[in-house]
Amino acid sequence: MKRYLNMSLVMALLTVAFVFSSCKKDDEMPDKPIITLTEVGHDNSKHTHPGHDLHLEADVLADGLISRIDIEIHQESGNGFEIEKAYTDGKYIGIKNIEFHEHIDIPADAPLGEYHLHFTVTDKEGQQTTVECHIEIVEDDDDDEHEHSHNE
């Protein structure tokens, strides 16, 4: 009988230890997303023109898997002109490691001047990381910078 109690006690302790170690691993949050802007504007010029698009590339690592990507471009001063773009479905969502490559349309009526770009990634755990970059919308000089090929 004593042997049975000892064996039962050992099994109970092992079960409790397993439950606590399992719960601890399940409760650990993955790291917040990591973002590296690799190109903002053609050839990383950090500028674009009204009526054109802004070439944008970034490397993203999200251990908690990407839930959404938000792009916000707003004027540094002036009338508060703002461009917003959200990616909530498609090729980036539910993925851990991506190479983001998109062209953000800049309206023809976008005022010239200095802007601030916010690139935010939210993972499926609700964790967010934002990186920022200064850009300019400048007068179109009719060069061919927006005429380039992409390997998508």
C-alpha positions as CSV (number, residue, x, y, z in Angstrom):
1,M,0.0,0.0,0.0
2,K,2.9,2.3,0.9
3,R,4.4,1.7,-2.5
4,Y,1.1,2.5,-4.2
5,L,0.9,5.8,-2.3
6,N,4.5,6.7,-3.2
7,M,3.9,5.9,-6.9
8,S,0.7,7.9,-6.9
9,L,2.5,10.9,-5.2
10,V,5.3,10.7,-7.8
11,M,2.8,10.6,-10.7
12,A,0.8,13.5,-9.2
13,L,4.0,15.6,-8.9
14,L,5.1,14.8,-12.4
15,T,1.6,15.7,-13.7
16,V,1.7,19.1,-11.9
17,A,5.2,19.8,-13.1
18,F,4.2,19.0,-16.7
19,V,1.1,21.2,-16.5
20,F,3.0,24.1,-15.2
21,S,5.9,23.8,-17.7
22,S,3.4,23.4,-20.6
23,C,1.4,26.4,-19.5
24,K,4.4,28.6,-19.1
25,K,5.6,27.9,-22.7
26,D,2.1,28.5,-24.0
27,D,1.8,31.8,-22.2
28,E,5.1,33.2,-23.5
29,M,4.6,35.9,-26.0
30,P,6.5,35.8,-29.3
31,D,8.9,38.7,-29.9
32,K,7.4,41.9,-31.3
33,P,7.6,42.3,-35.1
34,I,11.0,43.5,-36.5
35,I,10.9,45.9,-39.5
36,T,13.7,47.1,-41.7
37,L,12.8,49.6,-44.3
38,T,15.1,48.7,-47.2
39,E,13.9,51.1,-49.9
40,V,11.7,54.2,-49.7
41,G,11.3,55.8,-53.1
42,H,13.0,54.7,-56.3
43,D,16.7,53.9,-55.5
44,N,15.9,54.8,-51.8
45,S,15.6,58.5,-52.8
46,K,13.0,59.1,-50.1
47,H,10.9,61.2,-52.4
48,T,8.1,60.9,-54.9
49,H,5.9,63.1,-57.0
50,P,2.2,64.0,-57.0
51,G,0.2,61.7,-59.2
52,H,2.9,59.0,-59.1
53,D,3.6,56.2,-56.6
54,L,6.0,55.7,-53.7
55,H,8.1,52.6,-54.1
56,L,8.3,50.9,-50.7
57,E,10.2,47.8,-49.6
58,A,10.8,46.4,-46.2
59,D,11.9,43.2,-44.5
60,V,9.5,42.0,-41.8
61,L,9.9,39.3,-39.2
62,A,6.9,38.6,-37.0
63,D,7.2,35.5,-34.8
64,G,3.5,36.0,-33.9
65,L,2.5,36.0,-37.6
66,I,1.4,39.2,-39.4
67,S,-2.1,40.3,-38.8
68,R,-2.0,43.6,-40.6
69,I,0.3,46.2,-42.1
70,D,-0.5,49.9,-42.0
71,I,1.1,52.6,-44.0
72,E,0.5,56.3,-43.0
73,I,2.1,59.2,-44.8
74,H,1.3,62.7,-43.3
75,Q,2.5,66.2,-43.9
76,E,5.0,67.6,-41.4
77,S,3.2,70.9,-41.6
78,G,0.5,72.5,-43.6
79,N,-3.1,71.4,-44.0
80,G,-2.6,67.9,-42.6
81,F,-2.7,66.1,-45.9
82,E,-2.6,62.3,-45.2
83,I,-2.4,59.1,-47.1
84,E,-3.3,55.8,-45.4
85,K,-3.1,52.2,-46.7
86,A,-3.9,49.0,-44.8
87,Y,-3.1,45.5,-45.7
88,T,-5.4,43.2,-43.7
89,D,-5.6,40.2,-46.1
90,G,-3.6,38.8,-48.9
91,K,-0.1,37.7,-49.4
92,Y,1.4,39.2,-46.2
93,I,-1.2,38.1,-43.7
94,G,-0.5,35.0,-41.5
95,I,3.1,34.9,-42.6
96,K,6.2,35.1,-40.3
97,N,8.9,36.5,-42.6
98,I,8.2,38.6,-45.6
99,E,9.7,41.0,-48.1
100,F,7.2,43.7,-48.4
101,H,7.2,45.4,-51.9
102,E,4.4,47.7,-52.8
103,H,3.8,51.0,-54.6
104,I,1.7,53.5,-52.6
105,D,-0.4,55.8,-54.9
106,I,0.3,59.5,-54.3
107,P,-2.8,61.5,-55.3
108,A,-2.2,64.2,-58.0
109,D,-3.5,66.8,-55.6
110,A,-0.9,65.9,-52.9
111,P,0.7,69.1,-51.7
112,L,4.5,69.4,-52.2
113,G,6.6,69.3,-49.1
114,E,8.0,67.3,-46.3
115,Y,6.2,64.2,-45.0
116,H,6.6,61.5,-42.4
117,L,6.0,57.9,-43.2
118,H,4.9,55.4,-40.5
119,F,5.1,51.7,-41.3
120,T,3.3,49.6,-38.7
121,V,3.1,45.8,-38.4
122,T,0.7,44.2,-36.0
123,D,1.0,40.5,-35.2
124,K,-1.8,38.0,-34.4
125,E,-1.0,38.6,-30.7
126,G,-1.8,42.3,-31.0
127,Q,1.8,43.4,-30.7
128,Q,2.8,46.3,-32.9
129,T,6.1,47.7,-34.2
130,T,6.3,51.0,-36.1
131,V,9.3,52.4,-38.0
132,E,9.3,55.9,-39.4
133,C,11.0,57.7,-42.2
134,H,11.1,61.2,-43.5
135,I,10.1,61.6,-47.2
136,E,9.4,64.5,-49.6
137,I,6.8,65.0,-52.3
138,V,8.5,67.1,-54.8
139,E,7.6,68.7,-58.1
140,D,7.7,66.3,-61.1
141,D,10.9,66.8,-63.1
142,D,9.7,64.5,-65.9
143,D,12.6,62.1,-65.5
144,D,12.2,58.4,-65.8
145,E,12.7,57.5,-62.2
146,H,9.2,56.1,-61.9
147,E,9.7,54.0,-65.1
148,H,11.6,51.1,-63.7
149,S,11.1,47.3,-63.8
150,H,10.4,45.1,-60.8
151,N,11.0,41.5,-60.1
152,E,7.8,40.7,-58.3
